[in-house]
Amino acid sequence: MTADHGTLLPGLDPHGHGRHGIAATALTALRRAGPRLYGVSARVTASTALGGLLVTAAGFLAAWPTFTEIREGAVQAHLDEDSYAPDGSRVHTLWVILLVCLPVLIALLHAGCAAVQTACARATAEQGGNSARGRSRFRPVLGTYALRGALVWTPLVVGVLVQEYFTTTTFREYTAIVPKWEYPHLFPLLRYGPPLLGLALTLLLRFGWALAPTVAATEALGHWAALRRSWTLTWSRATAWLRALAVTLPLGGLTVGLYVLLWSAARPARSGTASLFLEWGPDNTYAAYVAGVLAPIAVALLLTGALVLPPAHIVSAALHQRLTRAERPPGAGTTVRTAAAPRG
């Protein structure tokens, strides 16, 4: 399989010496293809929002009997002039429904990211005059996103589960984090150690595989091969991981900062969403409260993706091309051979 890395982005010469930095190269590509990519991003965001709304509606329908029981308990407690807190088993049921819906919502977000990633790869390839490289790679990119997400989050989830097993005790319907009598002296280590270790491994894997979707979109590799290729590019030499860190940290900070800003701007809509739910739906204050909490989160998440994904993927493509050229010896030409890998 032949992969021509010399036609993906402007700003780099055929011998691997950049005429411009990664930022300048990405800005040039974004200026040329930006309107089209943001159009794709807008359509993807609308489709993701519609799918997420359907999943959320299905979750509310499944949770409605529990919401009804909680509401009836609150009304009865009010009539009895007594305090009321929802039963722990009902709250547990709501958490289970949320956990069932969450993978579907994450899959929708991954599909949206893969669609924008594919469009960015196609645009940069077409700008370089390589129309064959612009063919759709949506399914491999989506599979790479899903595989990377499952592997990256596994250490953190395992760490939290270990913490819960050794430090959490259930008293009737209530749950509390307390030192179990078997491990009184190890409580601080067991409570904070596994989650922190899992978080460290998660960040390490996420950084090493940051370029995996870009590799899947541009080098026609399968899921596992894309992960291995991204890991090799990132950790091949000190300059590679420093350059990758210098690119990924600002992108991550920009994404988080923009999400917090949009979430803060949308938060006042919580009361309006709850009122709208109560006006047009059943009179259930608990369901209305949940709807009011979810609305600003969904709006901020979707707008963040729509604004950040096109430039982030363009920068990722520029970084991938720069690291690919840097690993080749001078004068090696513009075409490199990569072993064909089965598509995962």
C-alpha positions in Angstrom: 0.0 0.0 0.0 1.4 3.4 -1.0 0.8 6.4 1.1 1.8 9.8 -0.3 2.2 12.1 2.6 3.5 15.0 0.5 0.0 16.1 -0.7 -2.0 16.5 2.4 -1.4 20.0 3.6 0.2 23.1 2.2 3.2 24.7 3.9 5.6 21.8 3.8 8.2 21.1 1.2 8.8 17.6 -0.3 12.0 17.1 1.8 10.3 17.4 5.2 11.4 21.0 6.0 8.4 23.1 6.9 8.1 26.5 5.2 5.6 27.3 7.9 4.9 26.0 11.4 2.1 23.7 12.3 -0.1 26.6 13.3 0.5 28.5 10.1 0.0 25.4 7.9 -3.3 24.6 9.7 -4.5 28.2 9.3 -3.8 28.1 5.6 -5.8 24.9 5.1 -8.6 26.1 7.4 -8.8 29.4 5.5 -9.2 27.5 2.2 -11.6 24.8 3.4 -13.1 26.5 6.5 -16.6 27.4 5.2 -17.1 23.9 3.7 -15.9 22.2 6.9 -18.0 24.4 9.2 -21.0 23.5 6.9 -20.3 19.9 7.5 -19.9 20.5 11.2 -23.2 22.3 11.4 -25.0 19.4 9.6 -23.3 16.9 11.8 -24.2 18.8 15.0 -27.8 19.0 13.9 -28.0 15.3 13.2 -26.2 14.5 16.5 -28.6 16.8 18.4 -31.6 15.1 16.9 -30.3 11.6 17.7 -29.4 12.7 21.2 -32.9 14.1 21.7 -34.4 10.9 20.7 -32.2 8.9 23.0 -32.9 11.3 25.9 -36.7 11.1 25.2 -36.5 7.3 25.3 -34.6 7.5 28.6 -37.3 9.8 30.1 -40.0 7.3 29.0 -38.1 4.4 30.6 -37.6 6.5 33.8 -41.1 7.9 34.0 -42.6 5.3 36.3 -39.7 6.0 38.7 -40.3 9.8 38.4 -44.0 9.2 39.1 -43.2 7.2 42.3 -40.8 9.9 43.5 -43.4 12.6 42.8 -46.2 10.6 44.6 -43.9 10.1 47.6 -43.2 13.8 47.8 -46.9 14.7 47.6 -47.8 12.2 50.3 -45.0 13.5 52.5 -46.3 17.1 52.0 -49.8 16.0 53.1 -48.3 14.3 56.1 -46.3 17.5 56.9 -43.1 15.4 56.9 -39.7 15.8 55.2 -39.0 13.7 52.1 -36.0 12.4 50.3 -36.3 10.0 47.3 -35.7 6.4 48.2 -32.2 5.2 47.3 -33.5 2.3 45.2 -35.4 4.7 42.9 -32.4 7.0 42.6 -30.4 3.8 41.7 -32.9 3.0 39.0 -32.4 6.4 37.4 -28.6 6.0 37.4 -29.0 2.6 35.7 -31.1 4.2 33.0 -28.6 6.9 32.5 -25.8 4.4 32.2 -27.7 2.5 29.6 -28.3 5.7 27.5 -24.8 7.0 28.0 -23.0 4.6 25.5 -25.5 5.4 22.8 -25.0 9.2 23.3 -21.2 8.6 23.3 -21.5 6.6 20.0 -23.5 9.5 18.5 -20.7 12.0 19.5 -18.0 9.6 18.1 -20.0 9.4 14.8 -20.1 13.2 14.6 -16.4 13.4 15.3 -15.7 10.8 12.7 -17.8 12.6 10.1 -16.0 15.9 10.6 -12.6 14.1 10.7 -13.3 12.4 7.4 -14.4 15.7 5.8 -11.2 17.4 7.0 -9.0 14.6 5.6 -10.9 14.7 2.3 -10.5 18.5 2.1 -6.8 18.6 2.8 -6.2 15.7 0.4 -8.1 17.5 -2.4 -6.3 20.7 -1.7 -3.0 18.8 -2.2 -4.2 17.5 -5.6 -4.6 13.9 -4.4 -8.3 13.2 -5.0 -7.9 9.5 -4.4 -6.9 10.2 -0.8 -10.1 12.2 -0.4 -12.3 9.1 -0.5 -14.5 8.5 2.4 -12.9 6.7 5.3 -15.8 7.2 7.7 -16.2 3.6 8.9 -12.5 3.0 9.8 -12.3 6.4 11.5 -15.5 5.7 13.5 -14.2 2.3 14.5 -10.9 3.9 15.6 -12.7 6.4 17.7 -14.8 3.6 19.4 -11.8 1.4 20.0 -9.7 4.2 21.3 -12.5 5.4 23.6 -13.0 1.9 25.1 -9.3 1.3 25.7 -8.6 4.8 27.0 -11.3 4.9 29.6 -10.8 1.3 30.9 -8.0 2.1 33.4 -10.0 5.0 35.0 -13.2 2.9 35.2 -11.2 0.0 36.7 -9.6 2.3 39.2 -12.9 3.7 40.3 -14.4 0.2 40.7 -11.4 -0.9 42.8 -11.9 2.1 45.0 -15.7 1.4 45.3 -15.0 -2.2 46.2 -12.5 -1.5 49.0 -13.9 1.7 50.5 -17.7 1.8 49.9 -20.3 0.3 52.2 -24.1 0.2 51.8 -26.3 0.9 54.8 -29.8 -0.1 53.9 -30.7 2.1 50.9 -27.9 4.6 51.5 -24.3 4.4 50.3 -21.3 5.9 52.1 -17.6 5.9 51.6 -16.1 4.6 54.9 -13.0 2.7 55.9 -13.9 -1.0 55.9 -12.8 -2.8 59.0 -10.6 -5.1 57.0 -8.4 -2.2 55.7 -8.6 0.6 58.3 -4.9 1.7 57.8 -5.0 1.5 54.0 -8.1 3.6 53.5 -6.4 6.7 52.1 -4.3 4.6 49.7 -7.2 2.5 48.6 -9.5 5.5 48.2 -7.2 7.8 46.2 -4.6 5.5 44.7 -6.6 3.4 42.2 -8.5 6.4 40.7 -5.3 8.5 40.4 -3.4 5.6 38.8 -6.2 5.0 36.4 -6.4 8.7 35.5 -2.7 8.8 34.8 -2.9 5.7 32.5 -5.9 7.2 30.8 -4.1 10.5 30.0 -1.0 8.6 28.9 -3.0 6.4 26.5 -5.1 9.3 25.2 -2.0 11.3 24.5 -0.2 8.5 22.7 -3.3 7.7 20.6 -4.3 11.3 19.9 -3.4 11.0 16.2 -5.1 7.6 15.7 -8.3 8.9 13.9 -6.2 11.2 11.7 -4.0 8.2 10.8 -7.1 6.1 10.0 -8.4 8.9 7.8 -5.2 9.6 5.9 -3.1 6.4 5.8 -5.9 3.9 5.1 -5.0 1.8 8.1 -7.2 -0.4 10.3 -8.2 0.3 13.8 -5.4 -1.5 15.7 -2.8 -0.4 13.1 -3.9 3.2 13.4 -3.4 3.0 17.2 0.0 1.5 16.8 1.0 4.1 14.2 -0.2 7.0 16.3 1.8 5.6 19.3 4.9 5.3 17.2 4.6 8.8 15.8 4.1 10.3 19.2 6.7 8.5 21.2 9.3 7.9 18.5 11.6 10.7 19.6 11.8 13.4 22.2 11.0 16.1 19.7 8.0 14.2 18.5 6.2 14.0 21.9 7.2 17.5 22.8 5.8 18.8 19.6 2.6 16.7 20.1 2.3 18.0 23.6 2.7 21.6 22.5 -0.2 21.0 20.0 -2.6 18.9 22.1 -2.4 20.9 25.4 -3.6 24.2 23.8 -6.3 22.3 21.9 -7.5 20.6 25.1 -7.4 23.8 27.0 -9.4 25.6 24.3 -12.0 22.9 24.2 -12.5 22.8 28.0 -12.5 26.5 28.3 -15.0 27.0 25.5 -17.3 24.3 27.0 -17.2 25.9 30.4 -17.9 29.3 28.8 -20.8 28.0 26.8 -22.2 26.0 29.7 -22.1 29.1 31.9 -23.9 31.1 29.3 -26.5 28.4 28.8 -27.0 27.7 32.5 -29.6 30.4 33.0 -31.8 28.5 30.6 -32.2 25.7 33.2 -35.2 27.4 34.8 -36.8 28.1 31.4 -36.3 24.5 30.4 -37.9 23.2 33.6 -40.8 25.7 33.2 -41.3 24.7 29.6 -41.3 21.0 30.6 -43.9 21.6 33.3 -46.1 23.7 31.0 -46.1 21.3 28.1 -45.6 18.1 29.9 -46.9 16.3 33.1 -46.7 18.2 36.4 -43.6 16.4 37.7 -41.0 18.7 39.3 -38.3 16.0 39.5 -38.4 15.2 35.8 -38.5 18.9 35.0 -35.4 19.5 37.2 -33.5 16.7 35.4 -34.5 18.2 32.0 -33.4 21.6 33.2 -30.0 20.2 34.2 -29.4 18.3 31.0 -30.4 21.1 28.6 -27.4 23.5 29.1 -25.0 20.6 29.2 -26.3 19.4 25.8 -26.3 22.8 24.3 -22.7 23.6 25.5 -21.4 20.2 24.3 -22.9 20.4 20.9 -21.8 24.0 20.3 -18.3 23.2 21.5 -18.0 20.4 19.1 -19.4 22.4 16.2 -16.9 25.2 16.8 -13.8 23.3 17.8 -13.8 20.1 15.7 -12.9 21.6 12.2 -9.8 23.5 13.4 -8.8 20.7 15.8 -8.9 18.1 13.0 -7.0 20.4 10.7 -4.3 21.0 13.3 -4.2 17.2 13.9 -3.6 16.6 10.2 -0.8 19.2 10.1 0.8 17.6 13.2 0.5 14.1 11.7 2.1 15.2 8.4 4.9 17.0 10.3 5.7 14.0 12.5 5.5 11.7 9.5 8.1 13.7 7.6 10.3 14.1 10.6 10.8 10.4 11.0 12.0 10.0 7.4 15.7 10.6 6.5 16.5 13.6 4.3 16.1 13.0 0.6 13.9 10.0 1.0 11.4 11.4 -1.4 7.7 12.1 -1.1 6.4 8.6 -1.1 6.7 6.1 1.8 5.7 2.5 2.0 3.6 1.2 4.8 2.7 -2.4 5.4 -0.9 -3.2 4.6 -2.9 -3.9 7.8 -6.3 -5.6 8.1 -9.1 -3.3 8.9 -10.2 -3.8 12.4 
